[in-house]
Amino acid sequence: MKIRSTEIKMSATKRHQYPAEGLPEIALVGRSNVGKSSCVNALLNRRNFARTSQTPGKTRTINFYLINNEFYFVDLPGYGYAKVAKSEKDKWGNIMETYLGDREELCAIFLLVDIRHEPTNDDVMMYEWIKHFGYECVVIATKADKISRGQYQKHMSIIRKKLQLEKDEKIIPLSSSKKTGVEDVWNEMVSQYNKHGYEITVD
């Protein structure tokens, strides 16, 4: 994928704040500190493009990143931070449900989990949410540089079993620092856009 332009278009909490051009979207979601911002930066080959929060669990906006004026990465708020109050968790739930409920432009959701650890109950709940709202789910197993390649299949099997993934649902190991898996993620994103009738320029 050749990246010609990137732009932080907007941060939103309500439906009327979402982009209205009708461009396709793929959302990234995962636990706080799973590496979503690093994932976005690695995919775009930019060091500090994606916004990060100094306080884990405090980011409560949906960030829309316009790429090549053709499509969006949508960075959904992180979840699962233990110190967040119930009121904040409720706010997170409302923001997420509003976006996932009837967003026609949303083609697929990429769920980020840490390859080193079994997915948490929050990860399982997020996966079930994704399926409940009728979206395809691709799992990105982040921090793949923290284990050896020989351990990939073992850890991916644990992830697949815990989330109870369907047979055709993919897990892509990704190392944001070493760029391992970046091309695989791009190929899957383009495939998802194509499935929904969008033609994305790749070079």
Secondary structure, DSSP 4 states (H G I P E B T S, - for coil): -----EEEEEEESSGGGS--S---EEEEEEBTTSSHHHHHHHHHT-SS-S---SSTT---SEEEEEETTTEEEEEPPPB--TTS-HHHHHHHHHHHHHHHHS-TTEEEEEEEEETTSPPPHHHHHHHHHHHHTT-EEEEEEE-GGGS-GGGHHHHHHHHHHHHT--TT--EEE-BTTTTBTHHHHHHHHHHHHHHTT------
